[in-house]
Amino acid sequence: MKFSKYFISKFIEILIVIFGYIIALMMLFAFKASSQLVFGISITFLVICFAVILTGYLKRRRFYNNLISNTEKLDKKYLVLEMLNKPSFYDGEVLYEVLYEINKSMNENVKKYEISLTYFKEYIELWIHEIKLPIASLMLMNHNQKNKVDKRYEEQIKRIDDYVDQVLYYVRSENAEKDYLIKEVSLKKIINNVAMKNKDDLLENNINFISQVKDEVVLTDSKWLEFIINQIISNSIKYKKDKDSFINLTVNDLPKQVDLHIIDNGIGIPAKDIGRVFEKTFTGENGRNSSKSTGMGLYIVKKLCEKLGHKIKVLSVQNEYTEVIISFSKDDFYKVR
């Protein structure tokens, strides 16, 4: 807060004071006051006026500088009121009370929104669990009538099931910490589950699934990790080459982390798209050439990895390979005593 601007903002008040001072001088001269008295009163008057202006400025400068400084520092600027002391000047008190009422109203509205969103998420989760039953029934009916039902029906049902899973995990990813349990998990067991889930697609597309994972154990949540790896394997199947396709899984056990490498020799990712594969709804060049792409799979995968404390990165050369690396920390913080 600059004194010059504050002084200018008080221009009208200063003009009124000067006008009053002139009238006072005229009255002194009318009563034939001595020049020494006029001079003394003038000096006293000017000192008092300057002191009043300076005191008002210093009070406001402290308050408004704190307000501006705290607002600039905060990421959540609506919390600035929590960092301010109530000012000692009246117009500052008015501003403080107004900010308090605004903040209170915003908190009430946010709370209503959070409650509404919670109810909506609960409904979506309930709906997904309900819709899973007829999907599972359709899969079982298809399996029992394998030779009588067109293969395309089974493929479309599986796509529906995958998209329903995506919705479920996307909804839960906002509050994933309420739904996962970090413990020691066998990577081999998770990968076997994913392989079994995708075995029909792997066989149909003549993809050689190679797992070199042995007895490695990582700290994670088995349910979330299975979804993450399943999404990556699904992408490898979706963007495979026409022949001699493979998906290879290996583990690199390092001193501070365990890296899971998932490599395929599919069509790869263009260099211009590699930095955006985790963006929401981003499909890129490959997605535009495939009607099956939604751009949500890797976005959800990235989000869940961050919630679980895992790191994930993608390396790729177009028409050669794609490699996804998931890093699991060995931090003692996660260990269950």
N, C-alpha and C positions, 0 to 999 in steps of 0.2 A: 504494500500500500504506500503510494508516494504522497509526500506532504504537499507538493505543488498541485496535484490533482484534487486532494482533499480541500486545500485552500480555495481553489477555483469553485469546487462544489458548494462552498459556503459563501459564494459571491453576493447573493441577495441579502443574507443575514449581515454580511460585512457592510453592504451599502446602507442598510437600516441603521447599523451602529454608527457609521460615519455621519449619517443624516442627524441622528440624535446628538452626536458630539458637536456638530455645527450649531444646532439649536441651543445646546448648553453654553457654547462659547458666546453666542449672541446675547443670551440672558446675562452672562457674566459681564460682558461689555456694557449692557444696558444698565446694570447696577453699578457700573464704574469700579469693577474689581481691579485690584492692582495687577500689574503684569507678572509679578512673582507668583501670585496666587493662580493666575490663569496658566502659567507655565507648569507649576507643580501639579495642578489638577490634570492638565493634558498628559504629562508624563505618567502620572498614576493611572489614568484612564487607558493609555496605550499599553502599559505593562500588564494591567489586569486583562484587557482584551486579548493580548497575545498569549498570556498564560492560560486563559479559558480555551482558546483555539488549540494550543499545543497539548493541553491535558486531554481534550476530546480526541485529538488525533492519536495520541499515544495509546489511549484505551482501545480505540478502534483498530489501530495498526496491529496490536498484539492479537486481538481476536481474529481479524480477517486474514492476517498472515498465517496464523495457525490453520484456519479454515482452508485456505488455498494450498498450503504445504501438505496438509493431511490428505486433501482430495487428490492431489497429484501422486502421492505415494501409494494410495490404496488401489488395489485391483477392483475390489467391490466398493465402489464409491458411495453407495447408499449407507455404508457403515460409518461415515465420517462423523456423524453426531455423537457416536460413542467415544470419540477421541477429543471432544471439545468440552471445555469448562463453560458453565453458564456465564455470559458477559455481565459486566457491572454497569453498563449504560442502557438506557431504556430501549432505543431502537434495536440494539443488539439482542436484548431480551425478547422483543417481539419476533425478530428473525429466528431466534433459537426455538421459541414456542411453535412457530409455524413449521420449522423443520422437524420438530418432534412430532407434530400432528401428521405431517406428510409421511414420515418414517413409520409411524404407527399404522396409518392407513395402508401403506404399502405392505407391511408385514401381515396385516389381516388378509389382504387380497392374495398375497403369496401363499398363505396358509390354506385359504380356500382352494387355490389352484392345486396345491400339493395334495390335499384331500381328494379333490376331483380326479387328479391324475392317478393317485393310488387306487381308487375305486375302478378306474378304467383299466389299469394294469391287472388288477385282480380279476376283472371280468374277462380280459383277453386270455389270461392264463387258464381260467376255468373253461373258456370256450375251446382253447387249444387241446386241453386234456379230453374234452368231450368229443371233439372232431377226430382225435387220435383213434378212438374206438372204431368208428366206421371205416377209417383208413386201414387199420389193422385187420378188420374183417374182410375188406376187399382184397388185401394182400393174401390172406389165408385162402379165400375162395379161388383166387388166381392160381395159388400154389396147388390146390387140390384138383383144379381143372387145367393143369399145365398144358396138356396136349390139345385142349379144345378152345382155349382163349388166345386171341391174338397177342403176340409179345408186346405190341405197342401199348396195350392197355396197362400191362404191368409197369412198363417204363413210365407212363404218365402218372400212375398212382405213386410210384416212388418219387417222382418230381414233386408231386403235391406234398408228400410226407416231408421231403427235404425243405420245402418252402415253409411249411408249418413249423418245423424245427427252427428255421431262421427267425421267424417271427417270435417264437418263444424265447430264444436266447437273446434276441435284440431287446425285447421288453425287460428281461431280467438283467441285462448288462448294466442298466442304470443303477441297480442296487445289487450287484453280483455278490458283494461281501456278505449279504444276508443269506446267500444260497449255497456258498461253497465251503468246503472243509479241506484245509491244507494238511496233507499227510504224505507219508512215503508211498509211492505208487510205482508199480512195475510198468516200464515203458513197453515191454514185450507184450504184456497182457492187453494194454490199451490198443496197440497196433494190430494184434490178432482180432480184437473186436471190430475194429474199423475194416480190416480185410474181409471178415465174414459179412459185414453189412454191405460191402461193395462187390462181393464175389461174382454176382451175376453180371454186373457191368464190366468187371475186369475180364471175365471169360468171353463175354459177347464182343468186346472190343479188342480181343487178343493182346491184352496188356500183360507183360511179365512183371508180376509184383514180387520184388526181392526185399526181404527184411534181414538185415545183418545185425539187428538189435538182439542182445543176449539177456543178461541178467541185470541191466542197469536200472537203478531206482532213482526217482526224482521226487522232489517235494512239490506237489500240485494238488488239484482236485481232479479226480478221475473222470467225472462226468463232463466237466468243462473241457478238459484236455481231449477227450474223445471227440467232442463236437469240433474242436479246433482242427485236429488232424483229419477228421472226416471231410471238412470243408476243403482242406488243401488237396486231399486225394481226389475229391470230386472235381476240382479244377483241373488236376492233372489228367483225369479221364476225359473231361470236356474238351480240353485243348491238346489232345494227343495227335501224333502223326498217323498217317494212313497205315504204316506197317512198321514192324520191328520196334514196337513201343514198349517202354519199361518204366517202372517207378521203383526207385532204389532208396531204402531207408538205412542210414548208418548213424552211429553215435560216436561222439568225440568227448571222452571223459577228461576234463581239464581240472587243475587244482581248485579253482574257485567256481566252476560251473560245468554243467553237462549240456552239450550241444547236440540237438537232434537235427540231422540233415535229411531233407526229403527232396530227392532229385528225380526229374523226369526228362526224357528226351523229346518233349512235345514241340509245339510250334514256337514256344518262347514268347517273350514280351518285348515289344519294340523299345528301343532306348529312350524315346521321348515319353513313354508311358510308365517306365519303371519307378519313377519317383512319386507316382500318384496312385499306385495300386491299392493303397489302404484308405483312399478318400471315399467318402460316402457316395454311393450311386455311380462312382466312376467305372466305366466299362472299357474305355480305350478302344484301340483299333481292333483288337481281337473280339471285344464285346459287340462292336458294331457288326461284325461278321457272324455273330452267333445270336440266335433268338433266345437262347437259354440263359443269357447273362443278365443279372440284375444289378451288379456292382455293389451288393450288400455283403456278400460272403466274407471277403477279406477285411472289410471295414469292421464287421462284428468280431472277427478273429483278432484283429489288432486291439480292439477295445477290451476283449476278455483277457488277452495276454497282459495288458497293462494292469488290469484289476488283480490278476494273479501274481504280478511281479515278475513275469517272464519277458524276455526280449525276443523280438521277431524281426527278421529282415529277409528280403527277396533279392536274389541275384539271377540274372537271365541274359541270354544272348538269343536274339530272334532266329528261329529256325534251327536252333541247336539244343538248348536246354533251359530249364528253370529250376532253381534251387531255393528252397525255403529253409531257413535256419531258425530253430526255436531254442533259446538259451534258458536253462533252468539254474537259478542261483543255488549255491551250496551254503548260503548264509545261515549261521546258527540261529538267527532270529526266527526262522521258520520251523526249527526242529521241535518235535513234540517230546516233552520230557516224560 
